[in-house]
């Protein structure tokens, strides 16, 4: 995964890009700025994590190894 990429849940995609986010052909690859300092590129949208899962998350970003 590219260090400046993000994968988001379907719920998060709907929240930020609207009800018809699936119809936006150019959604993947969109770059947006976080906290006015970090550019992140949307690389994937995944199904929402089931509510009964012990892990709950809405996005995945790469973390640099120490």
N, C-alpha and C positions, 0 to 999 in steps of 0.2 A: 504494500500500500504506500502510495506517495506520501511523504511527510506533511504535505499541505493539502491533504484530501480529507473528506468526511463522507460517511455513509449515514443516512438518517432513516428513521422509521416512517411508515406510511402516515401515521398520525401527525408526525412533525412536518412532513411534506404538505399535508392538508392545511395545517396551522399556518405555515409560512407562505405557501404558494397557492392556496385556495382549493375549493372542492374539485376543480377540474385539472389538478396538477398532472394527472396521467396523460392528458391531451397535449401537454407542452413538450413538443419534440426536442426542444433545446434545453430542457431542464438539466439533464446530466451534462456536466462540464461547466455549469454556471459557477462563476467565481464571485464570492461576496466577502465583505470585510467584517471582521469581528472586533469589537471594542476599538474600532478606528485605528487598528494597528496590525492586524493579521489577516492576510488574504487566504481563504480556504476554498477549494474546488469541490463541488458536489460530484461524487463518483458513483454513488449507488443509493437506491431506496429499497429497504427490506421490509418484510411483513412485520407487523407489531409483535412484540414478544408476548406470549400468552400470559394472562393475568396470574395463573397458578405457578409460573416459573419463579424460582428463588432469585434469579437475576432479573432486574428490571432496568432497562435502558432505552433511550430514544435515539442515540447516535453512537457511532464508533469512530474514533480517531486514532491514528498511529501514535505510539509513545516511543520515544527514543530510549534505547537501552543505555544503562549507566555503565 
